[in-house]
């Protein structure tokens, strides 16, 4: 499973495997370098851990897409 991020500064989209999300404490846009807030990373780690406790043995091939939309 992967998580997809879209940077609102440059509109570049990138994805990382959930397993890599658990191993990181820093992410940034692959184009402009804008960092993903650490509190957002921590929250995503918590949510993904809840849904993928047995992801290693799972046969679910679906992708998770998370999009963040800034509203005025």
Buried (B, 14 or more C-beta within 10 A) or exposed (E): BBBEBBBEEEEBBBBBEBEEBEEEEEBEBEEEEEEBEEEBBEEBBEEBEEEBEEBEEEEEEEEBEBEEEEEE
